[in-house]
Amino acid sequence: MSTKENNTKVTPLMKQYNAIKKEHPKTLLLFRVGDFYETFGEDAIKTSKILEIVLTKRANGAASHIELAGFPYHALDTYLPKLVKAGLRVAVCDQLEDPKKN
């Protein structure tokens, strides 16, 4: 492994997301980021299929990308019931701390 690969850093946002996901691995996380609820990785793939929204990628630190699907926070009442009806367990997460301080 090269030095560059060993030093890959995960963004503070993804550290928070990953910590919550580790505690609740079978739960789809809707993570509030600004004016959007976002999902990442496998959750994003599932969410994009169920809600028929765009699946994209986000930078996840140095030279790393992760799948991303999201929707505006004000659409939660529209999209949350669709995810639950699809049989998913869903957690709605709002960022309470500045991720840069972690």
Secondary structure in CASP SS format (residue, H / E / C, confidence):
PFRMAT SS
TARGET T0000
AUTHOR 0000-0000-0000
METHOD secondary structure of the structure
MODEL  1
M C 1.00
S C 1.00
T H 1.00
K H 1.00
E H 1.00
N H 1.00
N C 1.00
T C 1.00
K C 1.00
V C 1.00
T C 1.00
P H 1.00
L H 1.00
M H 1.00
K H 1.00
Q H 1.00
Y H 1.00
N H 1.00
A H 1.00
I H 1.00
K H 1.00
K H 1.00
E H 1.00
H C 1.00
P C 1.00
K C 1.00
T C 1.00
L E 1.00
L E 1.00
L E 1.00
F E 1.00
R E 1.00
V E 1.00
G C 1.00
D C 1.00
F E 1.00
Y E 1.00
E E 1.00
T E 1.00
F E 1.00
G H 1.00
E H 1.00
D H 1.00
A H 1.00
I H 1.00
K H 1.00
T H 1.00
S H 1.00
K H 1.00
I H 1.00
L H 1.00
E C 1.00
I C 1.00
V C 1.00
L C 1.00
T E 1.00
K E 1.00
R E 1.00
A E 1.00
N C 1.00
G C 1.00
A C 1.00
A C 1.00
S C 1.00
H E 1.00
I E 1.00
E E 1.00
L E 1.00
A E 1.00
G E 1.00
F E 1.00
P E 1.00
Y H 1.00
H H 1.00
A H 1.00
L H 1.00
D H 1.00
T H 1.00
Y H 1.00
L H 1.00
P H 1.00
K H 1.00
L H 1.00
V H 1.00
K H 1.00
A C 1.00
G C 1.00
L C 1.00
R C 1.00
V E 1.00
A E 1.00
V E 1.00
C E 1.00
D C 1.00
Q C 1.00
L C 1.00
E C 1.00
D C 1.00
P H 1.00
K H 1.00
K H 1.00
N C 1.00
END
